Amino acid sequence: MADEMVLRAQRFINTTYGNGATLGIPKLEENGRTGWVVMYALTRALQYEMGITALSNNFGPTTLSTLQSKYGKLDETTIPSANFCRIIQSALYCKGYDGGEIDGTYNARVRAAVTKLNENMGVSVTYPGSSLWPKVVKGLFNMDAYVTVNNGSESIRAIQQWLNGRYVLRKDYYIIPCDGHHSRDVAKSMLLAVQYELGMADGVANGAFGPGTQAGLKSHTLTPGSSGVWVQLFTAAMVLNRRPVPFSSGFTTSLADGVRTFQSFVKLPVTGQGDFQTWASLLVSYGDQTRQGEACDGITKITPARAQALKAAGYKYVGRYLYNPSTTSLPEKEIQPGELATIKEYGLRCFPIYQTWARSVDYYSVAQGVTDCLTAAFKAEEHGFKPGTRIYFAVDYDAVDDEVTSHILPYFQSVKEQMDRLGSPYKIGVYGPRNACSRISAKGYADASFVSDMSSGFSGNLGYAMPENWAFDQIATKTVGSGGGQIEIDNNIASGRDTGQGDFYPPAAQKMDIGFDISLWSAMQKEIQDYMDSIGKPGGTGRIYTLAECLETILSQDATITSASRRYRMRKALIQTSAFWEFCHYSYKDVVEDASVVMYHTGVIPDWGKDLPVIEKTVDSSTGIAKISGRTCILSRNNSVRVGLLEGDVLDPTSDSDRWAMWQKVNQDNVFNLSTVPHLHIWAADGKPGDHAETPIRRPALDYDDTEIYEILRRYQGFGDLAEEHAKERMPLYAIFEKYNRIVREA
């Protein structure tokens, strides 16, 4: 919204410094809206009025020292000119204060505004009255807020004001925002405050968590009963890390309880004291880097000797990369053949990471999210990671908050949506700075965070609390082992949220299927159409969909089918054949049966745009693309859960509510429907436990022979002559699908 006084400030700059291009003061758009462009112009105008020749957007040391040396402080007795005063008045308006009409006088309204500004900054005791001191002027000429904004915390604002008031006279301390939000500037100011209280001189205190600061903190352990400024600093750090404690000067038993909760959350020894490790975790993202983690990640192959070294060093979980697109750089970055078997043999567990580049904002897009999800899932299947494994997608650069909004969130939304289209074979985690991890997780696009806390200078780490769903906390690079077992790793603290995977599918002996080549569509469609015509199928009347529509539907779900086939090491033709055959035979009779199920469970006949005959209620029906009933869906998926192929609860196939829940999913969710087909095939191979038991046979495999293929196709429909007849008719259909799938995978 335009502000009349900001508009007048813009006009003042343009009118007074009309040859701004020559002076170095750019012409402003007169729109009545404040922003950095306006503040930069005001800063340059101030520099010009003070006689500085090299104008800059930055209110830096030269501007500050010139202001100090020439005027000391600004008020009605020292302000040098009317235009100088108008610049101050304009800045006040841009900050939301009354600048007194921009009339060039340091009038009563200006004095009242400055008094309020000092109060809001927390420096009114240090700088009483209505004078503007140099550091206050510096704070005036930026976009920092000194009142709570965007639901800021009053507790955090009190801390910000306290820091300003206590340390503003120190040389390297500058006024920080008082907006109720933790930030990079606040985090650095906290470290400066600690250093000042340790007795470091100006010029020595630098806001870095170095050896002197660490040594000093080790001698300042706080316990119940402690009081004073050190407790204020400690409780401030707790509040800034979103811990529900008051900012105070007394270490109470209640505070000790809060400390224990925090220590437990970040996996520190639970002492209830403000000890060094707790101080470290509160002040810098990586905390105490000497901590021994249980997890690690790296770009080096885990050999038997290295696995033994990691095990001996106390590591349990190893992060390894699913893919390396480069054939020359970092040759061991991607999981190597036999490596997962070694990890399993030595009692370690592995969590997979997906990263190709991901080191700048321009990498991230919706299209890239689709590509990365497909590649990550296919590589996870290829390496042998079982369904339910969590893959960590990387944000391996300092993504600022605006970039998280504009690029990172849409990318992860795309990853999540594509994973859903694959049938949700894998969980999604995020590797990155705290802010990115927290925001992605809050949107529901990831359910665990691998936090790049080692990069403590990242703006996405400074000023942000540890994500609530953190699984791994990367804090330092180190080398373990010696000789052939030596390996460089990143040392990670593990929360226990993700324990990785300790069992893997063996490497596929044959090539697995990949996505369909659409250029083969016409040829495959014609061959399938000719074959189905030759056997008179589907035949009869009342069919709802043409063969072309059925085939288009199957191929539109190619990513789902391909992923499922790779996940369970079966040919995708086995899934395509069963689903396509059933869908071709979907008729108005099936619509009536489906409507009867809805009527049974809801009491309402659905309005599906068809004149349905009078129907009788029924509890279940075969529905959806692959014509799966709620009962058989439950039985097949229960079987996969029990044998460890699928995560989830075991449901009751005799329960109306469970059958209705599953029926709705197979009826309405094509991805879920098609993702259930491989479980039906596995259940059939296992002898259909819980149903009409048959003799178990080998589970579907990439090297299934014709006899096994026939048996699985027959069992999909059950027993009897019709099932056998249809299985024989489907064998040539399977051969057609397999022919075109083979062309693609062998290309």
N, C-alpha and C positions, 0 to 999 in steps of 0.2 A: 504494500500500500504506500502511495506517495505521501511524503511529509512536507508540508509547506515550508518549514524552516530549513530542512535539508535542501530543498529546492533553492531557497535563497542562498544557502551556503555554496551550492554549486555555481549559481550565477555570480556570486562574489568572486570566486576563483577565476571564472572565465572572463569576467569584466576587468578585474584588477590585473590579472596576469594574462591579458589577451594575446600577447606574443609569447605564449607559453612554450611553443615549439623551440623558440630561440633561448628562452630561459631554462628549459628543461622541465617545464610544468605542463603536462598534456591537458588539452581541452576536455572538460567533463561533459558527459551526456546529462542534460538537465531533466532528470526524471523523478527527483524527490526521494530517491532510494539510496540509503547509505551502503557502504561496502568497502572492500579493500582499495578499489580504484580511487574512491573519494579520499580515504585516509592517506593513501600515498601522495595524492596531490596536495593535501593539507600539510603533510610532512615536508614535501619539497618547498612549499611556500614558506613554511617556518624557517627552513634552512636558508632560503633566499633572503628573508628579512634579517637573519643573523649574520649575513655576509659570507656564508659558506658558498664556495664557487662550484664544487663538485657535488651537485644535487643527487640525492639517492632516495629510493623508496624506503630504505631502512633507517629507522631511528636508532642509529648505532652509536659507538663511542664518541665519534667526532661531534655529532649533534648534541649528545648529552654533556660532554665536557665544555663545549662552547656555551651552552645554556647556563651551566654552572659557573663558568668563569666570568661571563658577561653580566649575569643578573642575579645569581645566587638563588633567588626565588622570584616568582612573578606575582605582582599584585598591583593595586592602583597607583603605588608609588614607584614601581620599578619597570612597569611595562613600557617598552620604548616607543611605540607608535600606535596609531589607530588601526592600521592594517594588521599589525602584530596581534592586537587585541581581537580584531575580527576573526583572525585565524583560530584563536583560542575559543572564541564564542561559537564559531562554526563547528569545531571539534566537539564542543559540549553538546550542541544540538544533534550531531551525528551519533553521540553516545546516549542520547535520550534525556539529556539534562537541559534546563532552561538557560540558553546562552544570552539572554538579554537583548534580543532584537538585532544582533550583529551590527551594533551602532558604533563600535570602536571605542567604547568606554567600559572600564572594569567596574560596572555598576553594582548596585545591591543585589540584583538578580543573579549576576555572575558570581558574586561572593557567596551567595546562598547555595548556588549549584556546586561550587568548588568545595564548600564545607560538606555538602552531602556526598560528593564524590570521595573525599577523604574518608568519610565515615563508612561508605560502602566498601572501600578498599581495605578497611581495617587499620588505617594509619592515622586516625584522627588524634590519638594520644601523642604519637611521635610528631605529627605535623598538625598542631591545633590551629584553629582559625580558618581563614579563607584564602590563604596564600597557596600558590601552586609551586611545589618543589620539583626539581628536575625529574626525579624518578616517577612522580605522579604525572608529569607532562608526558613522559614516555608511555606510561600506561593509558593516557588519554588518547594518544595518536595510534591506536590499533583497534582491532575488532573484539578484544576481550570484553566480556560482560562482568559487571561487579554487583549484579543482582541475580538471583536464581532465574534460570531460563530452562525451558524444555524439561520441566519436572525435576529440576535440580534438587539435591538434598540440602536441607538447612544445616545438617550436621557437617557435611563436607564444606559448605560455605563458611561455617564458623572456623573450621580448621584453616581454610585459605586465608581468612581475615587474620587469624592468630599468627600465622606464619608471616604475613606481610607486616603486621604491627611489630613483631618481635625482631625481625631480621632485616628490615628495609634499609637500615643504616650501614649494613655490611656492603663492602665494595661490589662484590659480584652477585649480590642478590637483587633481583628486580621484581617489581610488583606482579603477582600472578593473578589470574582471573579469580573472581569470587562468585562463580556462577552455579556452584553446587555440583560440579562434575569433576571427577578425577581426570587428569590429563598428563601429557608428557612434561609440561612445565611444572605441574604440581609434584610429579614424581622426582624431578631433578631438585626442586626446592626442598623436598623432604630430606634428600641426601645432603644438601648444603647445610640444612639445619642440624642434622646429626653431626656433621663435621665441625660446625661452629661450636656446638656444645661439647665436643671433644677437645676444644681449644685450638683448633687449626686457625692459622692466621689468614687474613685476606691474601689471595694469590696462591695459597696452598690449598685451601678448600676449593674443590673444583666440581663437585656434584657427581664424581665417579666413585664406584664401589671398589676402591683399591685396597692394597694391603694395610695402609694406615687406618682406614675406616674400619676394616674388618677386625684388626687388632684392638681398636678402641671399643668396638661393640662387644667383644669377648669379655671385657671387664665391666660391662654394664648389664648384667643379668638382673631382671626384675622379678620380684616374687610378691605374693600377697603381703600388703603392708607397705610396699614401696610407694613413694610419692614424689611429686615435683615435676620438673620439666621433662625428665626422661620418660616418665609415665605418660605425659601429654604427647610426646612424640610417638610412643608406642601405641597408645590408643588411637592417635590420628592415623597411623599406618594400618591399624586393624579396620577402622572405619573406611579408609580408602580402598581396602580390599573386600569391601561389602560384608564385613562381619558385623552382626547386630549387637554392638557394644557402644556405650556412650563415650564421647570424647571428654576425658577427665584427667585429673592429676593424681588420682588415687587408684592403686592396684587392689581391687576388691576381690573377694572370693567369687563373685559373679563374673568378673573379668577373667579370672583364672579358668572358670568353666568355659567361657567363650574361647580362650586360648587353646584349651584342650580340644575343643571342636575343630578349630582351625588346623591344629597340628595333625589331628586324625585325618582331616580332609586332604591335606597336602602330603601325607605320609611321612611326618616327622615323629621322632620320639614324643610320646604324649606325656609332658611334664607339667603343663599348666603354668609354666614360667616363661618370661620373656628372655629366653636364652639366645645365643648367637644364631643358631640355625633358624629360629623363628623370626628374629630380626631380619636375617638375610632373605627369607622367603617373602617377607612383607615389603621389603625395600626394592629388590631387583627380581626380575622374572626368573633368572636361573637359580636364585637362592645360594645355598652353600654348595659350591661345585665339587667339593671333596666327597659329597654323599655317594655311597655305593648304590647304584641302581640294580634292579633285577631284569631290566630290559635294555636292549641295545638295537641299533640299526647301522647298516653299513653298505658299502658298494663292493665288498670283497666276498668271494665264494667261501662258504663254510665247509672246509675240509674236515676230515676226522681229527686232525691235530688241532685245528682252530676250534672245533666244537668242544674238544676236551679242555682247551684253554679257557673258553668261555664258561664252561660248566664249573671249572675249578675256581674261576673268579666270581662265582655266585650268580651268573646270569641264567635266566630261565626262558626269556622271550626274545626272539630275534626278528627284527624287521628287515625284510628283503624286497627288492623291486621286481615287479611282475614283467617289466618290459624295458628294453633299451633300444630305441630306434637306430642308434649308431652302431655300425659294424666295426668301428675303429677306436672310438673313445670309450674309456671305462669298460673294458671287455668283460669284466666279471660283475657289472652292475646288475644285470638281469639274473634271476635264479638260474643256476646251471644244472645240466642233467645230473641226476643222482644226488643233488644237494639236499632236497627235502627228505630223502631217505636217510641221509647222514644226520640231519637235524633230529629226526624221529629216533634214530638208533641211539643217540647220545642223550635222550631224554629232554631235549629242548623243544620249544614250540615256536611257530613262525606266524607273524602277522604281515600280510602283503601290503606294499605301498605302490601306488601308481603315479609316476611322474615321467614326462618326457622332457618338456622345457619348463613351462609354468613359472617363469622367473620375471615376467613383466605383465602389465595389465592387458596389453594388446593380445595376449595369448587366449584370454578367456572370452568365450562367446557361447551362445546357445548351440550353434552347430558343433563347436569343439566339444561341448559337453556330451552330445550324442556320440561323436567319434570316440572320445575317451572312455565312455561307459562301455561301448561295444568292445573296444580293444581290451580294456581291463578285464571284463567278464570272460572274453574268449581266452585271454592269456591265463587267467586264473583256472579256467577249466582245463586248459592245455597242461598247466603245471601240476594239476591234480588237487586243487583246493576244493573241498567239499561245500555243498550248499550251506548257507548260514555264515560262512566266513565273512569277516569285515574287511573291506578294501579301503585303504586311506588314500584319498585323492588329494594332491598337493597344491598348496598356495605357498610357494617357496620364494616369496619376496615380501618387501615391506608394503603391503597393501594398505593404503590410507582408507579412511572410512568411506569417502565418496566413491572410491573404486570398488569397495566391497558392495556398495549399493548398485553401481552402474554395470559392473561386469561379473564380479565373483558370485553374487547371489543368483543371477540368471543362469550362469554356468552350472552351479550346483543344482538348481531346480531342474535343468535339462538332464543332468546326470541321474537325478532321482526319477524323473519321469521315464527316461529310457530304461533304467533298471526295472521299473515297474512293468514296462512293456516286455521285458525279457522274462517276466514271471517272478521277479524279485529273488533271483538266485543267490545274491550276495548282499550283505549289509553295507551301508555306506558310512565311512568315517572321513574326517578331514584332518589333514596335516597343515599347520600354518600358525600364524601369530594368534594371540589370544582373542583379539577383537573379531577377526575373521571366523575363528572356530566358534565363538559364542553366537555370532549373528547367523551363521549358516545352520547351526544346531537349533537355534530358536525358531527358525523357519521350518524345521522338521526335515531338512535336506540331508542331515547326518545325525547319527545317534551316539557318536563318540568322537573325542578330539585327541589328536596326537600333536602336542603343543611345542612349537619351535621356540622354547624359552631361552635357548642358548643365545639367540639373537636379541639380547637385552636392549639394544639401541633401536630396534624396530618401533616405529610409532604405534604399530598395532599391538605391541607388548607394554610399552611405557604407559602407565596410567590405566591399565585394564586388569581386572581381577582374573584369576584362574577360571577357565570355563568349568561350569558345574559338572559337565559330563566328561571330564578329562580321563583319558585312559593311560597315556604315556606323556611324560614331561622330559623333553630333551634338554639337558643342562650342560653338557661338556663333551669335548672330543678327547679320547684317551686311547692308549695302546695297551693291550693285554697280551699275555703269552710271550714266548720267546722262540727263536729258531723257526722251524717250519710251522709252529703254532701261533706265531705272532700275527696280530690283526689289529688294525685301527678301526675304532667304532665310535659312534656317538653314544654316550652313557645316558640312559633314560630311567627316570623313576616310574614305576608301574603302580597304578591305583588299584588294580584288580578288576576293573571294569571289562577289560578285554584280555584274555589269557592266550590269545592266538590259537593256532591249530597244531595238534600233535599227531594227527593221522591224515594221510593223503591217499588219493587214488593213485595206483601205479601208473607210470607213463603209458600212454596209449601205444599199442603195438602197431596200429595202422593210423593213417591220417584221419582226423576227425572232420566232420562236415563244416562248411563255412557258409556265409550268406549267398543267396541265390543271385545269379547273373541275369538281370532283367532282359538282356539281349536274347536269351534263350526262351523267353516267354511264349512267343508265337508258335515255335516249333513244338514245345512241350504241350501247349494247349491243344494243338491240332492232333497230336498223337494220342492224348488222353481222350479227346472227343471221339476220334475214330474208334478207339478201343471200346469205349462205353457204348457207342452206337452198335458196334458189332455184336455185343452181348445183350443188347436191348435194355440197358440199365440207364437210369433207375427204373424206367417203365411205369406202368400204371397211371392213375390220374391223381390230381390233387397235390402234385409237387409244387412247392413254393418257389424254389430257386432254380435257375438254369444251371447247367454244368459249368458254363463260363463264370457265372456269379459265384458258384461254390469254389471254383479254383482260384478266382481273384481273392476271395476271402481268405483262403488258406495261405496264399502267397503274401497277402497284406500282413500276415502275422509271422513272416519268415524269421524275423529276429527272435521271437519267442520260441519258435520251434527249433531253430538252430541252437540257441542257447541250451534248451532242455536236452537236446540230443547230445551235445558236448558234455553237459553236466553229468549225464547218466551213462555216457559211453555207449550210445546206441545210434543206429543210423536214423537220420531224420526222415527217411522214406517210411520208416515204420510208423512214425507219428503222423506224417502226411497222409498215408494210405488210410489209416483208421479214421482220421478226422474227415477227410474228403468223402469217403464212402458214406459215412453216417450223415454228413451234411447234405449230400445229394438225395438222400432218401427222406429228408425232412418234409413232412406233408401237413395238410390241414388236420389230419387225424392227430398229429403231434401237437398242433396248436390247441386243439380241444383238450387233450390230456394235460397240457401245461396249464390251461385255464382252470381245469378241475383241481389242480394242485393249489393254485392261488385261492380258489374258492374254498378249499378245505381249510387253509391256514388263516385266511383273512375274512371269509364270509362274503367277499365281494367278487363278482365276475369282472375280470379286467376288460377295459375298453381298448382292444388291440386293433380297432378299425375293421373288424370282420364280424359278419353275422354268425355268431356261434350258436350251435344247437343247444337244446337243454342238456346240461351236463350234470353228472353226478360227481360228488366230491371224491378225491383220491389223495392219499398222503404224499405220493411221490410219482415222478415220471422221468424218463430219459429225455434230457433237454440240452439245448445249446448246440454249438457247432458239432461237437463229437458225441452228442446224445448220451450224456452221462447223468445218471440219477443221483439224488442226494445220498442214497444208501451206498451205492458203489463208489462214489467219491470218498465217502468216509472210510469204507473198508480198505480201499487202495492206499489212501494217504496214511491211515493208521498203520498199515503194513510198513510203509516207508519210514514213518517215525520210529517204529519199533526196531527196525534194522539199521537205524542211524543214517538214513539217506535224506531225511527231511526234518527240519525243526518244527515244533508245534505240539499242540495238545492232542491226546488220543480222545476221539469223540465216540459217542454211543450211537451205533447204526440203528438201534431200535427206538431212539428218542425222537419224537416228533419235532422238537425244537432244534435239535442238532441237524436232522435231515432237512428241515426247512431252511436253516441258515446256509447249509452247503448247496441246496438246490438253487437258492437265489443267486449264489455266486457262480455256479456253472451255467445258469440261465442268462445272467446279465453281464458277466465279465468274460470276454473272449480269451483274454490272456490266461485267466485262472482256468478256464475250461480246457484250453489246449495244453497248459502246463500240467494238467491232471492226467493226460493221456499216457505219458511215460510211466506214471505211477500205476496206472491200470495194467500196463504191460509187465511191469516188475511184479506186481501182485499176481498176475496170471502165471508168470513163470515160477513164482514161489508156491503155486498150487492153490491160489485164492483162499488162504486161511481165513476162517470166519464165515465162509460161504460154502458153496458146493465144491468140496475139496477135490483137486486133481493131483496127479503125480507131479511133484516139482521138476522143473527142467532148468537148464542153465539160464541165468538172467540175460536179457538182451545185451548183445555185445556188437562191436564193430565188425567182427568176423562171423556173424551168424550165418549158418548155411540155410538152404531152401527149406529143409525139414523144420528147422527151428522157427524160421519166419512164418511158415504156414501155421505152425502150432500156436504161435502168439496171435496171429490174425484171427484164427478160429476161436481162441479162448476169449477174445475181445467181445464176441457175440454170444458166447456160452456153449451149450451142448446141442446135439441133434443134427439132423440132415441139413436143415437150412443154414446153420452156422458153418457146416463143412462145405456146403455148396458155395456160399458167399466167400469163404476163405480161398477156395480155388479160383474164384473169379477175381479176387483181389490180388492174387500173386502177380499176374501180368501188370496190374496197375502199380504195384510196388516196384516192379522192374523198370517201369517208365520213370517214376520219380527218382529211383536210384541211378538210372542212366544219366539224367541231367545233373543230379547232385555230384556224381562222380566226375563229370566233365569239369565242374567248377573246382572241386577240391584237388583235382590232379593237374589243373592248369599251371 
